[in-house]
C-alpha cells in the first residue's frame, strides 16, 4: 500500500474500487452487445420530467460510445394533448387510439417533428454531433394505410391513424453507418392517398426493430414491467416467452396492449429480446443492459421444439 509523505497509508485507490467493480460487471454485457442495434421507444414520464430526459440522453449516448447502435423512436401523447387543447381541439380516444382529424393531424405532426423530436435531438447533441432527427415520412421510412379498429364488431373511422404497411430502413442504416443516432417521430405517409398518418409509437418501434434486425427492443413506460396478477399483486414478471405473452394479451390493461403486442411482434420477427422497463427510474436503460439483475420484463422468442428438450423451461 502506498503511503503519504507523513508515512500514513493512503486510501485513494480504495475509494474508486466500487466504480471499478461496476465497470467490470458491465464487461461481459459490453462484449455481448457491441456492434448490435438497439431500438428504444421513448415515452411516459421520461418524456416530460427534465431530470429523466437528461438521464435518458446520457444513457443513449453511453450506448453509442460503448459500441452499440441505438435508434430512438418517440411519440408524444402528453405534449400532443396540451397542444390540441391550446388549439381548441378536444382529445378523444377510441380503442385506445387517439381520434385524429385533419386539423388534429396538423398539430400532431407539428408537435412530434417540431417540438418533441427537436428537444430530444438537442439533448443528445449536448454530448457531441450525434443525433439526427427524421420522421417516418422521410425516405419512406414508414409507410402506412388508414387504420380502422373494430369496436363491438363494427369498423370505426378514427381519422388519420395509420397502420404500418411497409418499413424502409435505408435512411436509418445510412445514419448508423455514419456513427449517428437516428431519432424517429412516429408519423408516416400513405401510399394509398398520400396523406400523413399518426402511428402508434410502440408499434412503430417494434416494426423498426424487426426490420433493422435489432438485437433488442426496449420500451420505456410508467410501470415497473408486466405485473403477474395486477391489481392483486405488484410482482413483476421478469421473463416470459412469446407464447406465454400471447396467452396474457387478452387480459392486459389497454395501455399495455400496444407495448406488449409490439414486444411480441419483435421477438417473432428476429429480435432476440424485447423489454418493457420503468422509465421513471433514472438510467433504467443502462441498468437493464449492463447489469446482471436487469429490471422490467423481458420477452424472448419461443425455444425451438426438440424432443430432447421437452419439459425444460
N, C-alpha and C positions, 0 to 999 in steps of 0.2 A: 504494500500500500504506500502511495506517495505521501510525503509529509510537507506541511507548510514550513515557512522559514523558522517558526518557533519550535519545530520538532513535533507538532501535533499531526496525526493522520488527517487527511482531507477527505471530505465526503462528496466532493464534486462529482466523481464518476458514478456514485450511487444514486444521486438524485435523478439521473437520466435513465436509470435501469428500467423502471416501468414502461417508459416510452419505447425503449429497445425491445422489450418483451412484446408489446403491442405490435410493433413493426414485424417482428419475427413470426408472430401468429398469422399475420397477413400474407406472409411469403408464399405458402402453397396456393393461396387463392389468387395472388398476383400472377403466379406462374400459370395457373389453370385458365385464367380469363384473358391473358394478354393476347391482343390481336382480335378479340371477339367483339361482335356488335351487340350492344345492349340498348333496347328501346325502352324509354322511360316515359310513362304517362304522368304528366304534372297536373295535379288537381287538388281539390279540397282546401283545407286551411293553409297548406303550404303555399297556396297562390295569393293569399290575402294578408298573411302575417309577415311583417317586414323581416324579422329575425329568421323565420323559417325559409323565406325566399332567399335570403343571403346564404343560409346554410346549404340550401338545395344547389345553388350556383356553385358553391365551393365543392360540393360532392361531385357534381358533374365534371368540373374542371379536374378534380383529383383523378377520376376515372380516366379522363383523356390523357393526363400525364403518366398514369400507370400503364398506359399501352392499350387500353380498351377503346372501343369506338362507340361513344354514346350518341344516341339520336333522341331528341326530346319532342314529344307530341303533347300539345296542350289544348284544352277547351277554355272556358271562361264563364261558367254559369253565373257566379255572383256578380261579376262585372257587367255581363250582358243584362241581367235583371235590373241593375241600377241604371244603366244607360237607357233601357226601354222605358223605365219609369220617368226619366228626365224628358223623354220624347213623347210622353203621354200614351204609351202603348202598354196595354195590360199583358202581363206574363200569364200564359195558360199552358197547362201540361195535359197531355193525353197519352195513356200507355207509357208513362214515364218519360215522354219526349216533349220538348218544347214546341208548341204550335208556332210555326214560323211563317208569318205572312210576308208579302213582298216588302212592305215597309220595315217589318221586323228584321228581315234578312239583310237589308242595308245596314242596320245598326249592328247586327251580329258580325258582319264582315268587317265593319269599321273597328269594333271593339277587339276582335280576335287578332286581325292582322295589323291594326294601327295602334293598339294600346297594350294588350297582354303580351303579344309577341315582342314588341319593341322593348318593353320593360325587361323581359327575360333575356333577350339578346344583350341588352345593356349591362345587366348584372353579370352575365357570363364574360362579357368582354372587358370587365374591370380587371380580369386576370390575364389579358392578352388578346390578340386579334384572332379569336377562335370561332365565335358563334356567327352563323348566317341564318337569317330567317327566311322561310318560304311558306306558302300555303299549299294546300292540296291542288289548287288551280295551276301552280307553276309547273311547267314542263309535263303537264298531265300526270302529276304525281299521284293524285287520287281522282278517279272518275266515279261518278255516282248516277243513280237514277232516282226518281221520286219514290219515297218510301211511304207506303200506306199500311199502318198497323191494323190488325184485326181486333176489334173490341166487341165482345159478345157476339162473335160470329160475323160481324159486318166490317167491311173495309172502310176505314175512316181517313178522310183527307186532312192532313195536318200541315199542309203548305210546303214550304221549301225545306223539307227534311229529307236528307239523302240516304240512300242505301248504296254501299260501295259495290261497284261492278268490276273495277279494274285498278291495279296499282302498277305504276311505272317507277322503278327505284333509281333510274338513271341519274337524276339530278342529285339525289341523296348520296349515291355511291361516289359520284364525282367529288362532292364536298368531303366525304370521309377520306377519299384517296389523297385529297389536298390537305389533310390534317385539320379539318374544320369540324365544328359541332353543329349539325343541322337542327333547327328549331322549327317544327312544323305546326301550322294552325290547321285545325280540323274543319276546313271547308273545301268543297270540291265542285267541279263543273260537270254538268251532264252532257253526254254525247247526244242524247235524245233531243233536248230543247235548248241546249247551250246556256241554261240558267245556272246560277251558282246556288249550291245547296249547303245547308248546315248539317254536318255529320257528327254523330256521337264520338267524342274524343277517345273513349275506351275502345270502341270498335275500330277506329282509325289506327290507334296504336297497335292493336292486335294484328290487323291486316298488314301493316307495315313490317311488324316483327317477322311475320311469316314470309312475306315477300323478300325481305332482306336476309333471310336465313339466319336470323339473330340467334345468339346463344340464349338470351334471357329477355323476357318482357317483365318490366316492373311497373306496377300500378299503384300510385300513391293515393291513399284515401284517408278518411277521418275516423277509421276504426282500427283496432289492433290487427285485424285479419278476419278470416271467416270463422264465426263462432260455431261451436259444436251444437249448442241447443239454445239459441237465443229466443226469448229473453230469460229463460230459466237458468242459464249458465253463461258465464263470460269466459269459459275455457275456449281458447283459440285452437283450431285445427292447424297443426304446424306443417303437415304434408299430406297430400292426397293425390290419387291418380285421376286421369281424365274420366274414367268410367265412374269412379266414386263421386266426382264432382257432378257429372251429368245426372246422377240419381238425386242429388241435393237441389239442383236448379229450380224445380217447380215450387219449392218451399222457401226460397230465399226472399228477403225484403227487396222491394222493387229497385232501390238504389244500388244494390249489389249485383243485380242480374246482368247488366251490360258489362260490368267488370269481370264477373266470373265467366260469362259467355265468351268474352274476349280471351281470357286465360285458356279456356277450353279450345277455342279456335286455334290459338297459337301453338299449343303443345300437340294438337292433332295435325299440324301443318309444318312440322320440322323444328319448332323452337324447343330447346332442351328443357327449360324450366320457365314457368310463369309465376310471378309472385305478387301478392297483394300485401302492401306494407303500410304502416301507420305514418302518414306524412306529418303528423303533429309532433313526432319525435325528431329533434334536430339530428342531422346526419344519419337518418334511418337507412339511406341507400348504402352508405359505407358499412354500417352495422350488418346489413343483410348480405352484402357481397364479400366482405373481408374478415368476418369473424366466424368462429366455429359454431356459435349458438344460432346466429341469424335471428330475424324477427319476422312476424307476419305469417302468412300462409303461402306455402309453395305447392304449385300444381306440376306434376310430372306426367310424361306420356305413360300409357299402359305398357307394362313389361311384355316383350314378345312371349307368346304362349308356347312353352315347351313341356313335354311330358315330364321331364326330369325336374322341372322347377314348380310343378303344380303343387299348390298349397303353401308355397313360400310367400312371404309378404314383400 
